[in-house]
Amino acid sequence: MPEPTTGAAGEGDPPGAARRFEPDLRGMTRINLRPIASPMPLGFYTVAIGSVIVGCFQLGVFEDGARRAVGLTILPAFVLQLLVAVLAFGARDVVAATLMACFSGLWLATSLTLVTDPPDGIRVLGVLNAVFAVFALLMASVAGRKRALWLVLGTAVPRFAVAAVANLTGADWAGVLSGLLGLLLAVVALYTAFALMLEDMRGEQVLPIGRSGPAHHAVEGDLSVQLRDLERQAGVRRTL
C-alpha cells in the first residue's frame, strides 16, 4: 500500500518529491503505564530526621565538638532525597521533585561545611539558607492545592530564614529559635510522611492531609478523571 503523500517538496528534497506526512496512528497507539510507589513518605521522613539532628545541634543538645558528627549524620539525607527527587520526576510531580532535589543539595552543602569547617563557611551557609528560604516561599505559592506539601514548605520558610540570620550574625537567640523551628518542621514532616504511608497501605485517606483540586481528583477520582488530558502528558505528546 503506497504511503500517503501531499503538498510541495520540502527543503532539501529532490526536485519533484512530495512531502510525506505521518498516517493517523491513533488506532495503533498503546499507552503502557509503569506505576511506582510514592517516594514522598521517604522524602518527608528524611526532612524530619535531618531537621531533628541539626535542630538539636543548634539547641546545644550535643557537645561543642559534635559539629563533624552532625555533618556525617546528615550526609545520607543527601542520597535519600536525591533518590526521592528522581522518582518524583518519573512520576511527573515537578513540584515535589524540585523541592526534594533542592533539599538534597542543601543537606550535602550543610554536611560538607560542618565536616570540613572551611574559612567563613558558616556565613556562606547562611547565604545558602537565605536563598533556600526564598525558594521555599516561591514553591509554597504554587503548592496551595497540595496542603500537606504546602504546610511543610510553610514551616520550612521561617526555619531557614531564621537559620540564615543565625549563621550570618552569630546571634544566640536566632540559633535557639532556628533549632526550635527545625523541630517543628520535623513534626510536620513526620505527620505528613505517616499520613501518606497509611493512605498508601489502606488505599484510602486515613489522616487528613488537605488535598484539593487536581491533587484531590488524582486520588479520589474515577478512571475517566485519571485519563483526562492524557494526550497532553509527558511521554504522550510530541514535544515538551
N, C-alpha and C positions, 0 to 999 in steps of 0.2 A: 504494500500500500504506500503510495508516494507521500512524503511529508508535506504538510500544508505550507504554502509559501504565499506571500503577498507583499506588495509595496516595492519601492525602488531599491536599487542596490545600495548597500551600506558603504561607508568609507573604508577603503582598503580591499573591498571585494572585487573580484574580476568583473570586467565590463559585461553587463547583461545579466549578472547574477541577481536573483531576487533575494530580499532579506527574509530570513527564516524566523518564524515565531514558534514558541513552545505550544504544543497542543494543550487542551484543557485537561489537567491531571487530577481534577478534584475527585473523579470517580475511582482513581487508583491510589489516592492518598490514605495512608495509615499513620496514626499517631500512637507512639509507644511511650508509656509513662514509666518512670523508674522511681517509685516512691522511696523516700528516705525518712528515717526517724527525725523528729525535730531536734536540732542541735542546741536550741535556746536554753533548755534547763542546764546543760553543761556550761554554757556561756555565763548565765547568771550565777551559778554556783561558784564559778571561777572569780567573777567580780566580787562576790561575797567573801571568799577566802582571802583574796589579795587585800581587800579593804580592811578586814579584821587584823591581818598581820601589820599592815602599815599604820592603821589606827592605834593599835596597842603600842607600837614603837613611838608614835607621836605623843601618846599619853604617858610615856615613861614607865610602862609595864616592864620593859626589858632594861637590862643594864646598858650603860653608855657604849660599851664595846660590841653591842649586838648589831651594829649597822651592817657589817658584812653578812652576818647570818640572816638578817631580814632580806637583804638583796638576793641571796641564794635561794631563800624560801619562796619568794615571789617570782623567780625566774621561770618555773614551769607554767605559770599563768600565761606567759607569752606564747608558749607552744599550744596550750589548750585553746586559747581564744583565737589563735590563727587557724586552727582546725575548724572551730565553730564558724569563722568567717567564710572559709572555703565552702563548707557545706551549705551555709545560708545563701551564698551566691548561687550555688547549684539549685537551691530551692526557690530562686528568683525573689528573695526577700532582700532588696537592696538596702533598706534602712537598717535592718538588723545586721546584715553582713558588713556594712560600712562601720557601724558602731563597734562591732566585735573586733574588726581588723584594727581600728584605731586604739581600742583598749589594749590589744595585743602589743602594738608598738609602744604604748605608754608604759606597760609593765616591763618591757625589755629595756627601755631607756632608764626607768627608775632603778631596775635591778643593777644594770651596769654602773650607774652613777654611785649607788650605795656600796657596791663591791670594790670598785677601783678608786673611789674618792678623788676624782681629778680636781685640779685647781678651779675654784669658783663653780664647782659642779652643782652645788645646791641652788645657787642663783639661776643657773641655766635651767635646772629642773623646775624652778619657779616660773620661768617664762613658758616652759612647756605646759605646765599645769594651767596657766592662764589661757593659753591658746586652746587647750582641751576644754576648758570651761565654756569658752565662746562656741566651740564646735558642738558641745553637748546642748547648748542653748538653741543653736540652729537646728539640730536634729530633733529636739523636743517640739519645735514649731511645726514640724511636718509629721510627727508621730502621734498626733492627738487621738486618732481612731484606734490606736493600739495602746490602751490605757495603761497596761502593765509596763510596757516599754517606756511610755511617757513618764510614769511615776519613777522609774529607775533613773531616767535622764533628769527629771526634775530634782531628784535628790543629789545627783552627781554634779549638777551645776554649782550650787553653793559649796559643796565639799571641795571641789578642785579650785574654785575661786579663792576660798579661804586658805587652801594649801599653798596657792601661789603667793598670797600675802605673807604667809609664814616663811616660805623659802626666800622671798626677796627681802624681807625686813628682819627676819630672825625674832619676831615678837613672840614671847612665850604664850600669850593669850590666843594668838592665831594658831599656834601649833596644837594647843589643847582643843580649841574649837574644831580644827580640822580633823583631829582624831575622833572626836565625838560624832561629827558628821560622817566620817568614814564608817563608824559602827552603825549609824543609822542607814547608810547606803547598803551595808551588808545585810541588815534585817530586811530591807525592802527587796533586795535581790534574792535572798533566801526564800522569802514568801513567794515571789514570782516563779522561781525555779520549781518549788514544791507544787504550786498550783498547776503549772504546765505538765509536770510529771504525772500528777493524779489524773489530769484530763486525758493524757495520752494512754494511761493504763486502763482507765474505765470507759473510754470512748465518749465521755460527756463532761461538761463543766461541773466540777465539784466545789472549788473555791472561786469566788468572783474575781475576775481579772479585767472586767470592764471593756470587752471588745465592742466596737460599733462599726457601722458602715461595712466596707468590703472585708475587713478583718473578721467581723461577725458572720457575714454571709459565707465566708470561706469555710467556716467550721459548722455553722448551723444550717446552711442552705442545702437544697437537694441537688441532684446531678445536673439539672438544667442550669442552675445558678453557677455551678462549678465550671461548666463548659461555655459560659457566656464570654464573648470576645476572645475565644480561644485562638482564632486565626491571627490575632494581633500579638500573641505571646512570643517571647524569645524562643528560637528554635523552630517556629512555625512560619513567622513572617520572613520575607526575603532578606531584609536588612535591619540592622539595629538603629 
